[in-house]
Amino acid sequence: MKIFENIINHKMSNITAEELLKYGEQFNISITKPQAQKIAGYLRGKQINIFEDRERTKLIKEIAKIAGPETAREVNRLFLQFTK
């Protein structure tokens, strides 16, 4: 199971705005291109473990600042699906 965690966390640190937009559409999360660019810029190169509650909470708070609380809630819902 640890290998899947590593793959997902690695993807998070290398995600592009275009990929975020694609995932947003795929999982029905409303996100604009400028928001996706800011979020991808924030994530780029960061070693965040979304399987760790404290790290995920910190990330969701940053996403809320960038994209708004509703988008952050939806992203958190998606993260929770990935981590179960």
PDB file with one MODEL, atoms N, CA, C and O in Angstrom:
MODEL        1
ATOM      1  N   MET A   1       0.828  -1.200   0.000  1.00  0.00           N
ATOM      2  CA  MET A   1       0.000   0.000   0.000  1.00  0.00           C
ATOM      3  C   MET A   1       0.864   1.252   0.000  1.00  0.00           C
ATOM      4  O   MET A   1       0.484   2.272  -0.575  1.00  0.00           O
ATOM      5  N   LYS A   2       2.014   1.179   0.638  1.00  0.00           N
ATOM      6  CA  LYS A   2       2.906   2.332   0.741  1.00  0.00           C
ATOM      7  C   LYS A   2       3.318   2.835  -0.643  1.00  0.00           C
ATOM      8  O   LYS A   2       3.509   4.037  -0.827  1.00  0.00           O
ATOM      9  N   ILE A   3       3.455   1.947  -1.603  1.00  0.00           N
ATOM     10  CA  ILE A   3       3.872   2.369  -2.947  1.00  0.00           C
ATOM     11  C   ILE A   3       2.820   3.274  -3.585  1.00  0.00           C
ATOM     12  O   ILE A   3       3.163   4.232  -4.278  1.00  0.00           O
ATOM     13  N   PHE A   4       1.537   2.973  -3.351  1.00  0.00           N
ATOM     14  CA  PHE A   4       0.478   3.824  -3.900  1.00  0.00           C
ATOM     15  C   PHE A   4       0.488   5.192  -3.243  1.00  0.00           C
ATOM     16  O   PHE A   4       0.256   6.204  -3.906  1.00  0.00           O
ATOM     17  N   GLU A   5       0.754   5.230  -1.948  1.00  0.00           N
ATOM     18  CA  GLU A   5       0.864   6.511  -1.249  1.00  0.00           C
ATOM     19  C   GLU A   5       1.999   7.342  -1.847  1.00  0.00           C
ATOM     20  O   GLU A   5       1.848   8.539  -2.090  1.00  0.00           O
ATOM     21  N   ASN A   6       3.138   6.685  -2.078  1.00  0.00           N
ATOM     22  CA  ASN A   6       4.276   7.397  -2.662  1.00  0.00           C
ATOM     23  C   ASN A   6       3.965   7.924  -4.054  1.00  0.00           C
ATOM     24  O   ASN A   6       4.349   9.043  -4.395  1.00  0.00           O
ATOM     25  N   ILE A   7       3.278   7.133  -4.855  1.00  0.00           N
ATOM     26  CA  ILE A   7       2.925   7.556  -6.220  1.00  0.00           C
ATOM     27  C   ILE A   7       1.988   8.758  -6.173  1.00  0.00           C
ATOM     28  O   ILE A   7       2.195   9.737  -6.890  1.00  0.00           O
ATOM     29  N   ILE A   8       0.972   8.688  -5.342  1.00  0.00           N
ATOM     30  CA  ILE A   8       0.003   9.792  -5.248  1.00  0.00           C
ATOM     31  C   ILE A   8       0.671  11.051  -4.713  1.00  0.00           C
ATOM     32  O   ILE A   8       0.449  12.136  -5.250  1.00  0.00           O
ATOM     33  N   ASN A   9       1.479  10.932  -3.674  1.00  0.00           N
ATOM     34  CA  ASN A   9       2.153  12.108  -3.121  1.00  0.00           C
ATOM     35  C   ASN A   9       3.141  12.702  -4.117  1.00  0.00           C
ATOM     36  O   ASN A   9       3.278  13.922  -4.206  1.00  0.00           O
ATOM     37  N   HIS A  10       3.829  11.843  -4.865  1.00  0.00           N
ATOM     38  CA  HIS A  10       4.762  12.339  -5.885  1.00  0.00           C
ATOM     39  C   HIS A  10       3.997  13.100  -6.970  1.00  0.00           C
ATOM     40  O   HIS A  10       4.433  14.157  -7.426  1.00  0.00           O
ATOM     41  N   LYS A  11       2.879  12.563  -7.365  1.00  0.00           N
ATOM     42  CA  LYS A  11       2.053  13.231  -8.380  1.00  0.00           C
ATOM     43  C   LYS A  11       1.604  14.598  -7.888  1.00  0.00           C
ATOM     44  O   LYS A  11       1.574  15.559  -8.657  1.00  0.00           O
ATOM     45  N   MET A  12       1.257  14.687  -6.618  1.00  0.00           N
ATOM     46  CA  MET A  12       0.826  15.968  -6.048  1.00  0.00           C
ATOM     47  C   MET A  12       1.922  17.019  -6.153  1.00  0.00           C
ATOM     48  O   MET A  12       1.633  18.188  -6.409  1.00  0.00           O
ATOM     49  N   SER A  13       3.159  16.626  -5.963  1.00  0.00           N
ATOM     50  CA  SER A  13       4.256  17.597  -5.975  1.00  0.00           C
ATOM     51  C   SER A  13       4.680  17.981  -7.386  1.00  0.00           C
ATOM     52  O   SER A  13       5.487  18.893  -7.563  1.00  0.00           O
ATOM     53  N   ASN A  14       4.145  17.296  -8.388  1.00  0.00           N
ATOM     54  CA  ASN A  14       4.509  17.576  -9.781  1.00  0.00           C
ATOM     55  C   ASN A  14       3.306  17.893 -10.660  1.00  0.00           C
ATOM     56  O   ASN A  14       3.432  17.922 -11.884  1.00  0.00           O
ATOM     57  N   ILE A  15       2.167  18.126 -10.072  1.00  0.00           N
ATOM     58  CA  ILE A  15       0.944  18.325 -10.850  1.00  0.00           C
ATOM     59  C   ILE A  15       0.975  19.664 -11.585  1.00  0.00           C
ATOM     60  O   ILE A  15       1.528  20.645 -11.088  1.00  0.00           O
ATOM     61  N   THR A  16       0.381  19.688 -12.759  1.00  0.00           N
ATOM     62  CA  THR A  16       0.306  20.921 -13.540  1.00  0.00           C
ATOM     63  C   THR A  16      -1.101  21.499 -13.444  1.00  0.00           C
ATOM     64  O   THR A  16      -2.041  20.816 -13.037  1.00  0.00           O
ATOM     65  N   ALA A  17      -1.228  22.759 -13.821  1.00  0.00           N
ATOM     66  CA  ALA A  17      -2.536  23.409 -13.825  1.00  0.00           C
ATOM     67  C   ALA A  17      -3.492  22.676 -14.768  1.00  0.00           C
ATOM     68  O   ALA A  17      -4.670  22.502 -14.453  1.00  0.00           O
ATOM     69  N   GLU A  18      -2.988  22.255 -15.910  1.00  0.00           N
ATOM     70  CA  GLU A  18      -3.830  21.548 -16.877  1.00  0.00           C
ATOM     71  C   GLU A  18      -4.358  20.242 -16.288  1.00  0.00           C
ATOM     72  O   GLU A  18      -5.519  19.886 -16.491  1.00  0.00           O
ATOM     73  N   GLU A  19      -3.505  19.535 -15.564  1.00  0.00           N
ATOM     74  CA  GLU A  19      -3.942  18.291 -14.934  1.00  0.00           C
ATOM     75  C   GLU A  19      -4.985  18.571 -13.850  1.00  0.00           C
ATOM     76  O   GLU A  19      -5.962  17.834 -13.716  1.00  0.00           O
ATOM     77  N   LEU A  20      -4.772  19.634 -13.081  1.00  0.00           N
ATOM     78  CA  LEU A  20      -5.759  20.000 -12.062  1.00  0.00           C
ATOM     79  C   LEU A  20      -7.109  20.301 -12.696  1.00  0.00           C
ATOM     80  O   LEU A  20      -8.148  19.887 -12.183  1.00  0.00           O
ATOM     81  N   LEU A  21      -7.090  21.017 -13.803  1.00  0.00           N
ATOM     82  CA  LEU A  21      -8.347  21.320 -14.501  1.00  0.00           C
ATOM     83  C   LEU A  21      -9.019  20.040 -14.987  1.00  0.00           C
ATOM     84  O   LEU A  21     -10.236  19.890 -14.882  1.00  0.00           O
ATOM     85  N   LYS A  22      -8.219  19.123 -15.516  1.00  0.00           N
ATOM     86  CA  LYS A  22      -8.750  17.849 -15.997  1.00  0.00           C
ATOM     87  C   LYS A  22      -9.367  17.051 -14.853  1.00  0.00           C
ATOM     88  O   LYS A  22     -10.462  16.507 -14.994  1.00  0.00           O
ATOM     89  N   TYR A  23      -8.660  16.979 -13.707  1.00  0.00           N
ATOM     90  CA  TYR A  23      -9.188  16.252 -12.560  1.00  0.00           C
ATOM     91  C   TYR A  23     -10.428  16.946 -12.001  1.00  0.00           C
ATOM     92  O   TYR A  23     -11.375  16.287 -11.570  1.00  0.00           O
ATOM     93  N   GLY A  24     -10.418  18.272 -12.010  1.00  0.00           N
ATOM     94  CA  GLY A  24     -11.590  19.012 -11.559  1.00  0.00           C
ATOM     95  C   GLY A  24     -12.816  18.654 -12.368  1.00  0.00           C
ATOM     96  O   GLY A  24     -13.896  18.425 -11.824  1.00  0.00           O
ATOM     97  N   GLU A  25     -12.632  18.608 -13.679  1.00  0.00           N
ATOM     98  CA  GLU A  25     -13.742  18.239 -14.561  1.00  0.00           C
ATOM     99  C   GLU A  25     -14.161  16.788 -14.329  1.00  0.00           C
ATOM    100  O   GLU A  25     -15.350  16.480 -14.257  1.00  0.00           O
ATOM    101  N   GLN A  26     -13.185  15.914 -14.214  1.00  0.00           N
ATOM    102  CA  GLN A  26     -13.457  14.491 -14.032  1.00  0.00           C
ATOM    103  C   GLN A  26     -14.210  14.210 -12.729  1.00  0.00           C
ATOM    104  O   GLN A  26     -15.090  13.349 -12.692  1.00  0.00           O
ATOM    105  N   PHE A  27     -13.863  14.937 -11.662  1.00  0.00           N
ATOM    106  CA  PHE A  27     -14.461  14.688 -10.360  1.00  0.00           C
ATOM    107  C   PHE A  27     -15.476  15.756  -9.971  1.00  0.00           C
ATOM    108  O   PHE A  27     -15.878  15.848  -8.811  1.00  0.00           O
ATOM    109  N   ASN A  28     -15.887  16.560 -10.944  1.00  0.00           N
ATOM    110  CA  ASN A  28     -16.937  17.564 -10.759  1.00  0.00           C
ATOM    111  C   ASN A  28     -16.591  18.574  -9.654  1.00  0.00           C
ATOM    112  O   ASN A  28     -17.403  18.856  -8.772  1.00  0.00           O
ATOM    113  N   ILE A  29     -15.370  19.108  -9.725  1.00  0.00           N
ATOM    114  CA  ILE A  29     -14.917  20.145  -8.799  1.00  0.00           C
ATOM    115  C   ILE A  29     -14.712  21.411  -9.607  1.00  0.00           C
ATOM    116  O   ILE A  29     -13.955  21.424 -10.577  1.00  0.00           O
ATOM    117  N   SER A  30     -15.383  22.464  -9.208  1.00  0.00           N
ATOM    118  CA  SER A  30     -15.313  23.730  -9.924  1.00  0.00           C
ATOM    119  C   SER A  30     -13.996  24.435  -9.606  1.00  0.00           C
ATOM    120  O   SER A  30     -13.725  24.784  -8.457  1.00  0.00           O
ATOM    121  N   ILE A  31     -13.183  24.639 -10.645  1.00  0.00           N
ATOM    122  CA  ILE A  31     -11.898  25.309 -10.484  1.00  0.00           C
ATOM    123  C   ILE A  31     -11.594  26.076 -11.763  1.00  0.00           C
ATOM    124  O   ILE A  31     -11.791  25.569 -12.868  1.00  0.00           O
ATOM    125  N   THR A  32     -11.117  27.291 -11.602  1.00  0.00           N
ATOM    126  CA  THR A  32     -10.786  28.107 -12.772  1.00  0.00           C
ATOM    127  C   THR A  32      -9.320  27.903 -13.139  1.00  0.00           C
ATOM    128  O   THR A  32      -8.531  27.379 -12.353  1.00  0.00           O
ATOM    129  N   LYS A  33      -8.977  28.329 -14.348  1.00  0.00           N
ATOM    130  CA  LYS A  33      -7.596  28.192 -14.785  1.00  0.00           C
ATOM    131  C   LYS A  33      -6.638  28.978 -13.882  1.00  0.00           C
ATOM    132  O   LYS A  33      -5.600  28.438 -13.500  1.00  0.00           O
ATOM    133  N   PRO A  34      -6.947  30.242 -13.523  1.00  0.00           N
ATOM    134  CA  PRO A  34      -6.033  30.953 -12.607  1.00  0.00           C
ATOM    135  C   PRO A  34      -5.890  30.260 -11.249  1.00  0.00           C
ATOM    136  O   PRO A  34      -4.801  30.234 -10.676  1.00  0.00           O
ATOM    137  N   GLN A  35      -6.986  29.700 -10.737  1.00  0.00           N
ATOM    138  CA  GLN A  35      -6.915  28.972  -9.465  1.00  0.00           C
ATOM    139  C   GLN A  35      -6.028  27.736  -9.617  1.00  0.00           C
ATOM    140  O   GLN A  35      -5.194  27.455  -8.757  1.00  0.00           O
ATOM    141  N   ALA A  36      -6.212  27.007 -10.705  1.00  0.00           N
ATOM    142  CA  ALA A  36      -5.410  25.806 -10.955  1.00  0.00           C
ATOM    143  C   ALA A  36      -3.930  26.161 -11.059  1.00  0.00           C
ATOM    144  O   ALA A  36      -3.076  25.428 -10.560  1.00  0.00           O
ATOM    145  N   GLN A  37      -3.626  27.281 -11.703  1.00  0.00           N
ATOM    146  CA  GLN A  37      -2.231  27.702 -11.833  1.00  0.00           C
ATOM    147  C   GLN A  37      -1.633  28.038 -10.471  1.00  0.00           C
ATOM    148  O   GLN A  37      -0.492  27.677 -10.183  1.00  0.00           O
ATOM    149  N   LYS A  38      -2.404  28.729  -9.636  1.00  0.00           N
ATOM    150  CA  LYS A  38      -1.904  29.087  -8.304  1.00  0.00           C
ATOM    151  C   LYS A  38      -1.727  27.851  -7.429  1.00  0.00           C
ATOM    152  O   LYS A  38      -0.736  27.732  -6.709  1.00  0.00           O
ATOM    153  N   ILE A  39      -2.679  26.941  -7.491  1.00  0.00           N
ATOM    154  CA  ILE A  39      -2.584  25.721  -6.679  1.00  0.00           C
ATOM    155  C   ILE A  39      -1.404  24.871  -7.141  1.00  0.00           C
ATOM    156  O   ILE A  39      -0.631  24.380  -6.319  1.00  0.00           O
ATOM    157  N   ALA A  40      -1.265  24.698  -8.448  1.00  0.00           N
ATOM    158  CA  ALA A  40      -0.140  23.912  -8.980  1.00  0.00           C
ATOM    159  C   ALA A  40       1.185  24.566  -8.595  1.00  0.00           C
ATOM    160  O   ALA A  40       2.142  23.875  -8.246  1.00  0.00           O
ATOM    161  N   GLY A  41       1.241  25.886  -8.658  1.00  0.00           N
ATOM    162  CA  GLY A  41       2.452  26.598  -8.255  1.00  0.00           C
ATOM    163  C   GLY A  41       2.765  26.378  -6.788  1.00  0.00           C
ATOM    164  O   GLY A  41       3.927  26.211  -6.417  1.00  0.00           O
ATOM    165  N   TYR A  42       1.745  26.376  -5.956  1.00  0.00           N
ATOM    166  CA  TYR A  42       1.935  26.138  -4.527  1.00  0.00           C
ATOM    167  C   TYR A  42       2.445  24.714  -4.276  1.00  0.00           C
ATOM    168  O   TYR A  42       3.336  24.507  -3.452  1.00  0.00           O
ATOM    169  N   LEU A  43       1.881  23.742  -4.984  1.00  0.00           N
ATOM    170  CA  LEU A  43       2.235  22.342  -4.765  1.00  0.00           C
ATOM    171  C   LEU A  43       3.591  21.962  -5.348  1.00  0.00           C
ATOM    172  O   LEU A  43       4.241  21.038  -4.857  1.00  0.00           O
ATOM    173  N   ARG A  44       4.019  22.663  -6.386  1.00  0.00           N
ATOM    174  CA  ARG A  44       5.221  22.284  -7.125  1.00  0.00           C
ATOM    175  C   ARG A  44       6.431  22.159  -6.194  1.00  0.00           C
ATOM    176  O   ARG A  44       6.837  23.119  -5.538  1.00  0.00           O
ATOM    177  N   GLY A  45       6.983  20.967  -6.159  1.00  0.00           N
ATOM    178  CA  GLY A  45       8.190  20.708  -5.401  1.00  0.00           C
ATOM    179  C   GLY A  45       7.987  20.469  -3.913  1.00  0.00           C
ATOM    180  O   GLY A  45       8.939  20.122  -3.215  1.00  0.00           O
ATOM    181  N   LYS A  46       6.777  20.644  -3.414  1.00  0.00           N
ATOM    182  CA  LYS A  46       6.521  20.416  -1.986  1.00  0.00           C
ATOM    183  C   LYS A  46       6.345  18.920  -1.732  1.00  0.00           C
ATOM    184  O   LYS A  46       5.744  18.201  -2.529  1.00  0.00           O
ATOM    185  N   GLN A  47       6.874  18.484  -0.625  1.00  0.00           N
ATOM    186  CA  GLN A  47       6.728  17.095  -0.214  1.00  0.00           C
ATOM    187  C   GLN A  47       5.575  17.008   0.776  1.00  0.00           C
ATOM    188  O   GLN A  47       5.784  17.027   1.989  1.00  0.00           O
ATOM    189  N   ILE A  48       4.364  16.913   0.254  1.00  0.00           N
ATOM    190  CA  ILE A  48       3.166  16.860   1.086  1.00  0.00           C
ATOM    191  C   ILE A  48       2.624  15.435   1.074  1.00  0.00           C
ATOM    192  O   ILE A  48       2.495  14.810   0.022  1.00  0.00           O
ATOM    193  N   ASN A  49       2.313  14.942   2.257  1.00  0.00           N
ATOM    194  CA  ASN A  49       1.735  13.612   2.384  1.00  0.00           C
ATOM    195  C   ASN A  49       0.241  13.774   2.664  1.00  0.00           C
ATOM    196  O   ASN A  49      -0.152  14.073   3.792  1.00  0.00           O
ATOM    197  N   ILE A  50      -0.595  13.577   1.635  1.00  0.00           N
ATOM    198  CA  ILE A  50      -2.035  13.772   1.826  1.00  0.00           C
ATOM    199  C   ILE A  50      -2.650  12.661   2.671  1.00  0.00           C
ATOM    200  O   ILE A  50      -3.825  12.737   3.030  1.00  0.00           O
ATOM    201  N   PHE A  51      -1.869  11.633   2.991  1.00  0.00           N
ATOM    202  CA  PHE A  51      -2.353  10.551   3.844  1.00  0.00           C
ATOM    203  C   PHE A  51      -2.170  10.897   5.315  1.00  0.00           C
ATOM    204  O   PHE A  51      -2.690  10.197   6.184  1.00  0.00           O
ATOM    205  N   GLU A  52      -1.447  11.956   5.599  1.00  0.00           N
ATOM    206  CA  GLU A  52      -1.215  12.460   6.957  1.00  0.00           C
ATOM    207  C   GLU A  52      -2.227  13.578   7.208  1.00  0.00           C
ATOM    208  O   GLU A  52      -2.223  14.594   6.512  1.00  0.00           O
ATOM    209  N   ASP A  53      -3.103  13.384   8.216  1.00  0.00           N
ATOM    210  CA  ASP A  53      -4.192  14.338   8.461  1.00  0.00           C
ATOM    211  C   ASP A  53      -3.713  15.773   8.635  1.00  0.00           C
ATOM    212  O   ASP A  53      -4.300  16.691   8.062  1.00  0.00           O
ATOM    213  N   ARG A  54      -2.662  15.979   9.410  1.00  0.00           N
ATOM    214  CA  ARG A  54      -2.187  17.335   9.687  1.00  0.00           C
ATOM    215  C   ARG A  54      -1.681  18.016   8.407  1.00  0.00           C
ATOM    216  O   ARG A  54      -1.975  19.188   8.171  1.00  0.00           O
ATOM    217  N   GLU A  55      -0.932  17.292   7.595  1.00  0.00           N
ATOM    218  CA  GLU A  55      -0.414  17.860   6.349  1.00  0.00           C
ATOM    219  C   GLU A  55      -1.548  18.156   5.369  1.00  0.00           C
ATOM    220  O   GLU A  55      -1.550  19.194   4.706  1.00  0.00           O
ATOM    221  N   ARG A  56      -2.508  17.239   5.283  1.00  0.00           N
ATOM    222  CA  ARG A  56      -3.642  17.440   4.379  1.00  0.00           C
ATOM    223  C   ARG A  56      -4.463  18.647   4.815  1.00  0.00           C
ATOM    224  O   ARG A  56      -4.912  19.424   3.972  1.00  0.00           O
ATOM    225  N   THR A  57      -4.663  18.812   6.110  1.00  0.00           N
ATOM    226  CA  THR A  57      -5.420  19.954   6.629  1.00  0.00           C
ATOM    227  C   THR A  57      -4.722  21.263   6.288  1.00  0.00           C
ATOM    228  O   THR A  57      -5.373  22.223   5.874  1.00  0.00           O
ATOM    229  N   LYS A  58      -3.416  21.309   6.457  1.00  0.00           N
ATOM    230  CA  LYS A  58      -2.640  22.505   6.115  1.00  0.00           C
ATOM    231  C   LYS A  58      -2.778  22.818   4.625  1.00  0.00           C
ATOM    232  O   LYS A  58      -2.963  23.974   4.242  1.00  0.00           O
ATOM    233  N   LEU A  59      -2.688  21.790   3.794  1.00  0.00           N
ATOM    234  CA  LEU A  59      -2.825  21.976   2.347  1.00  0.00           C
ATOM    235  C   LEU A  59      -4.214  22.494   1.988  1.00  0.00           C
ATOM    236  O   LEU A  59      -4.341  23.393   1.157  1.00  0.00           O
ATOM    237  N   ILE A  60      -5.242  21.944   2.598  1.00  0.00           N
ATOM    238  CA  ILE A  60      -6.618  22.371   2.314  1.00  0.00           C
ATOM    239  C   ILE A  60      -6.800  23.832   2.708  1.00  0.00           C
ATOM    240  O   ILE A  60      -7.492  24.573   2.009  1.00  0.00           O
ATOM    241  N   LYS A  61      -6.200  24.256   3.803  1.00  0.00           N
ATOM    242  CA  LYS A  61      -6.288  25.664   4.209  1.00  0.00           C
ATOM    243  C   LYS A  61      -5.633  26.573   3.179  1.00  0.00           C
ATOM    244  O   LYS A  61      -6.144  27.657   2.898  1.00  0.00           O
ATOM    245  N   GLU A  62      -4.517  26.150   2.617  1.00  0.00           N
ATOM    246  CA  GLU A  62      -3.847  26.944   1.583  1.00  0.00           C
ATOM    247  C   GLU A  62      -4.695  26.993   0.311  1.00  0.00           C
ATOM    248  O   GLU A  62      -4.792  28.037  -0.335  1.00  0.00           O
ATOM    249  N   ILE A  63      -5.301  25.872  -0.041  1.00  0.00           N
ATOM    250  CA  ILE A  63      -6.172  25.836  -1.218  1.00  0.00           C
ATOM    251  C   ILE A  63      -7.378  26.745  -1.000  1.00  0.00           C
ATOM    252  O   ILE A  63      -7.827  27.408  -1.934  1.00  0.00           O
ATOM    253  N   ALA A  64      -7.903  26.782   0.213  1.00  0.00           N
ATOM    254  CA  ALA A  64      -9.041  27.665   0.518  1.00  0.00           C
ATOM    255  C   ALA A  64      -8.653  29.126   0.307  1.00  0.00           C
ATOM    256  O   ALA A  64      -9.459  29.918  -0.183  1.00  0.00           O
ATOM    257  N   LYS A  65      -7.427  29.486   0.675  1.00  0.00           N
ATOM    258  CA  LYS A  65      -6.963  30.859   0.461  1.00  0.00           C
ATOM    259  C   LYS A  65      -6.870  31.187  -1.027  1.00  0.00           C
ATOM    260  O   LYS A  65      -7.155  32.311  -1.440  1.00  0.00           O
ATOM    261  N   ILE A  66      -6.475  30.211  -1.818  1.00  0.00           N
ATOM    262  CA  ILE A  66      -6.272  30.419  -3.252  1.00  0.00           C
ATOM    263  C   ILE A  66      -7.581  30.338  -4.027  1.00  0.00           C
ATOM    264  O   ILE A  66      -7.879  31.206  -4.848  1.00  0.00           O
ATOM    265  N   ALA A  67      -8.360  29.293  -3.767  1.00  0.00           N
ATOM    266  CA  ALA A  67      -9.516  28.985  -4.615  1.00  0.00           C
ATOM    267  C   ALA A  67     -10.857  29.136  -3.919  1.00  0.00           C
ATOM    268  O   ALA A  67     -11.901  28.974  -4.551  1.00  0.00           O
ATOM    269  N   GLY A  68     -10.845  29.445  -2.628  1.00  0.00           N
ATOM    270  CA  GLY A  68     -12.099  29.600  -1.908  1.00  0.00           C
ATOM    271  C   GLY A  68     -12.452  28.368  -1.104  1.00  0.00           C
ATOM    272  O   GLY A  68     -12.001  27.263  -1.404  1.00  0.00           O
ATOM    273  N   PRO A  69     -13.269  28.568  -0.072  1.00  0.00           N
ATOM    274  CA  PRO A  69     -13.592  27.459   0.836  1.00  0.00           C
ATOM    275  C   PRO A  69     -14.395  26.331   0.189  1.00  0.00           C
ATOM    276  O   PRO A  69     -14.200  25.164   0.528  1.00  0.00           O
ATOM    277  N   GLU A  70     -15.281  26.658  -0.724  1.00  0.00           N
ATOM    278  CA  GLU A  70     -16.090  25.601  -1.350  1.00  0.00           C
ATOM    279  C   GLU A  70     -15.218  24.669  -2.195  1.00  0.00           C
ATOM    280  O   GLU A  70     -15.366  23.448  -2.129  1.00  0.00           O
ATOM    281  N   THR A  71     -14.321  25.238  -2.978  1.00  0.00           N
ATOM    282  CA  THR A  71     -13.401  24.429  -3.778  1.00  0.00           C
ATOM    283  C   THR A  71     -12.514  23.597  -2.860  1.00  0.00           C
ATOM    284  O   THR A  71     -12.264  22.424  -3.135  1.00  0.00           O
ATOM    285  N   ALA A  72     -12.041  24.193  -1.779  1.00  0.00           N
ATOM    286  CA  ALA A  72     -11.194  23.463  -0.829  1.00  0.00           C
ATOM    287  C   ALA A  72     -11.944  22.276  -0.234  1.00  0.00           C
ATOM    288  O   ALA A  72     -11.369  21.199  -0.073  1.00  0.00           O
ATOM    289  N   ARG A  73     -13.220  22.462   0.092  1.00  0.00           N
ATOM    290  CA  ARG A  73     -14.024  21.351   0.629  1.00  0.00           C
ATOM    291  C   ARG A  73     -14.130  20.217  -0.391  1.00  0.00           C
ATOM    292  O   ARG A  73     -14.023  19.041  -0.041  1.00  0.00           O
ATOM    293  N   GLU A  74     -14.339  20.581  -1.641  1.00  0.00           N
ATOM    294  CA  GLU A  74     -14.452  19.561  -2.693  1.00  0.00           C
ATOM    295  C   GLU A  74     -13.132  18.831  -2.892  1.00  0.00           C
ATOM    296  O   GLU A  74     -13.112  17.613  -3.069  1.00  0.00           O
ATOM    297  N   VAL A  75     -12.029  19.574  -2.865  1.00  0.00           N
ATOM    298  CA  VAL A  75     -10.704  18.958  -3.005  1.00  0.00           C
ATOM    299  C   VAL A  75     -10.450  18.022  -1.820  1.00  0.00           C
ATOM    300  O   VAL A  75      -9.922  16.924  -2.001  1.00  0.00           O
ATOM    301  N   ASN A  76     -10.818  18.442  -0.630  1.00  0.00           N
ATOM    302  CA  ASN A  76     -10.653  17.583   0.539  1.00  0.00           C
ATOM    303  C   ASN A  76     -11.474  16.310   0.390  1.00  0.00           C
ATOM    304  O   ASN A  76     -11.009  15.224   0.736  1.00  0.00           O
ATOM    305  N   ARG A  77     -12.685  16.438  -0.121  1.00  0.00           N
ATOM    306  CA  ARG A  77     -13.526  15.255  -0.358  1.00  0.00           C
ATOM    307  C   ARG A  77     -12.817  14.289  -1.316  1.00  0.00           C
ATOM    308  O   ARG A  77     -12.829  13.075  -1.112  1.00  0.00           O
ATOM    309  N   LEU A  78     -12.206  14.845  -2.351  1.00  0.00           N
ATOM    310  CA  LEU A  78     -11.465  14.022  -3.309  1.00  0.00           C
ATOM    311  C   LEU A  78     -10.262  13.355  -2.643  1.00  0.00           C
ATOM    312  O   LEU A  78     -10.019  12.165  -2.847  1.00  0.00           O
ATOM    313  N   PHE A  79      -9.510  14.118  -1.846  1.00  0.00           N
ATOM    314  CA  PHE A  79      -8.359  13.555  -1.138  1.00  0.00           C
ATOM    315  C   PHE A  79      -8.788  12.418  -0.227  1.00  0.00           C
ATOM    316  O   PHE A  79      -8.114  11.391  -0.150  1.00  0.00           O
ATOM    317  N   LEU A  80      -9.901  12.597   0.460  1.00  0.00           N
ATOM    318  CA  LEU A  80     -10.380  11.545   1.354  1.00  0.00           C
ATOM    319  C   LEU A  80     -10.732  10.277   0.589  1.00  0.00           C
ATOM    320  O   LEU A  80     -10.546   9.173   1.099  1.00  0.00           O
ATOM    321  N   GLN A  81     -11.235  10.426  -0.627  1.00  0.00           N
ATOM    322  CA  GLN A  81     -11.514   9.250  -1.453  1.00  0.00           C
ATOM    323  C   GLN A  81     -10.213   8.536  -1.821  1.00  0.00           C
ATOM    324  O   GLN A  81     -10.151   7.307  -1.828  1.00  0.00           O
ATOM    325  N   PHE A  82      -9.169   9.325  -2.130  1.00  0.00           N
ATOM    326  CA  PHE A  82      -7.875   8.745  -2.492  1.00  0.00           C
ATOM    327  C   PHE A  82      -7.229   8.020  -1.322  1.00  0.00           C
ATOM    328  O   PHE A  82      -6.532   7.024  -1.518  1.00  0.00           O
ATOM    329  N   THR A  83      -7.453   8.505  -0.114  1.00  0.00           N
ATOM    330  CA  THR A  83      -6.735   7.981   1.035  1.00  0.00           C
ATOM    331  C   THR A  83      -7.434   6.815   1.727  1.00  0.00           C
ATOM    332  O   THR A  83      -6.907   6.269   2.697  1.00  0.00           O
ATOM    333  N   LYS A  84      -8.596   6.431   1.248  1.00  0.00           N
ATOM    334  CA  LYS A  84      -9.309   5.304   1.874  1.00  0.00           C
ATOM    335  C   LYS A  84      -9.108   4.035   1.098  1.00  0.00           C
ATOM    336  O   LYS A  84      -9.634   2.989   1.479  1.00  0.00           O
TER     337      LYS A  84
ENDMDL
END
